[in-house]
Amino acid sequence: MKKREMTRDNIATARTLSEALPYLQRYDDAIVVIKLGGHAMGSDEGMESFARDVVLMRQVGVNPVIVHGGGPMINRLLDKLDIKSEFVGGKRVTDEATMEVVEMVLSGQVNKRIVQAINAQGGKAVGLSGKDANLITCVPTNPALGLVGTPDKVDPSILHTLFRDDTIPVIAPLGAGRNGETFNINGDTAAGAVAAALQADRLLLLTDVDGVRGADGAVLTELSSSQIEELTKEGVIAGGMIPKTETALDALSYGVRAVVILDGRTPNAVLLELFTEHGAGSLIRSG
């Protein structure tokens, strides 16, 4: 079946979610990759709400893929174990001791929490990392950073298999090196690479901010890639927003149809963005 893009225009007549759902059943082939940031996971109630939304997406025919982070959880365990971190250019060096903690937290604690939340809402989720089924193969990002990797190849065949079985993949951002190493991958980068390999209809970057802000401080609801580049040159886009917009531009360049940066703490943020006219964040397209 031919993929159809979910746009704000073609759901503009939907006034409520209940009105939108029957209409959106036509998008039964759409792939939506959701990056769930560690700061966006919030409370147990927030996780339950997010899981319910993801299950609803699957029920109306969307194929969701969750790629999660876990930075705050990793930091807490490193502190508890008294493992000191070194930083190069503001980025944490991932040595072998740190990598053991990273893998334990991401593939264990965080991944299984999300999987269990989705399954508890009636969905069927499976947790995996980029190391499974050769999903993500990495090269070192910078030797000075140790076991931090950049995706070199993404094989999404396992994800298509899970789609056919109505299963929701939940992916920890870890990858395998060509010499058997385990690499820690920036969550946004991993989500962008997966979305590009799947030629996703949407990449949703759920974070703890409500979108890209302009020079006046207001959230920009729709932007082009050229506008992103200009705002970055002007210094309007700065700090932690830069990696997210860079991920967006990379994903768009590889065929992802649109990227949205939105606040994952907002109730029903994913559904509001996909299934309502006004959306819930900053939508970025090529152009």
Stockholm file with secondary structure:
# STOCKHOLM 1.0

chainA/1-287         MKKREMTRDNIATARTLSEALPYLQRYDDAIVVIKLGGHAMGSDEGMESFARDVVLMRQVGVNPVIVHGGGPMINRLLDKLDIKSEFVGGKRVTDEATMEVVEMVLSGQVNKRIVQAINAQGGKAVGLSGKDANLITCVPTNPALGLVGTPDKVDPSILHTLFRDDTIPVIAPLGAGRNGETFNINGDTAAGAVAAALQADRLLLLTDVDGVRGADGAVLTELSSSQIEELTKEGVIAGGMIPKTETALDALSYGVRAVVILDGRTPNAVLLELFTEHGAGSLIRSG
#=GR chainA/1-287 SS CCCCCCCSGGGTTCCSHHHHHHHHTTCTTCEEEEEECGGGCCSHHHHHHHHHHHHHHHHTTCEEEEEECCHHHHHHHHHHTTCCCCEETTEECBCHHHHHHHHIIIIIIIHHHHHHHHHHTTCCEEEEETTGGGCEEEEESCGGGBSBEEEEEECTHHHHHHHHTTCEEEEESEEEETTSCEEECCHHHHHHHHHHHHTCSEEEEEESSCSCBCTTSCBCSEEEHHHHHHHHHTTSSCTTHHHHHHHHHHHHHTTCCCEEEEETTSTTHHHHHHHSSSCSEEEEECC
#=GC SS_cons         CCCCCCCSGGGTTCCSHHHHHHHHTTCTTCEEEEEECGGGCCSHHHHHHHHHHHHHHHHTTCEEEEEECCHHHHHHHHHHTTCCCCEETTEECBCHHHHHHHHIIIIIIIHHHHHHHHHHTTCCEEEEETTGGGCEEEEESCGGGBSBEEEEEECTHHHHHHHHTTCEEEEESEEEETTSCEEECCHHHHHHHHHHHHTCSEEEEEESSCSCBCTTSCBCSEEEHHHHHHHHHTTSSCTTHHHHHHHHHHHHHTTCCCEEEEETTSTTHHHHHHHSSSCSEEEEECC
//
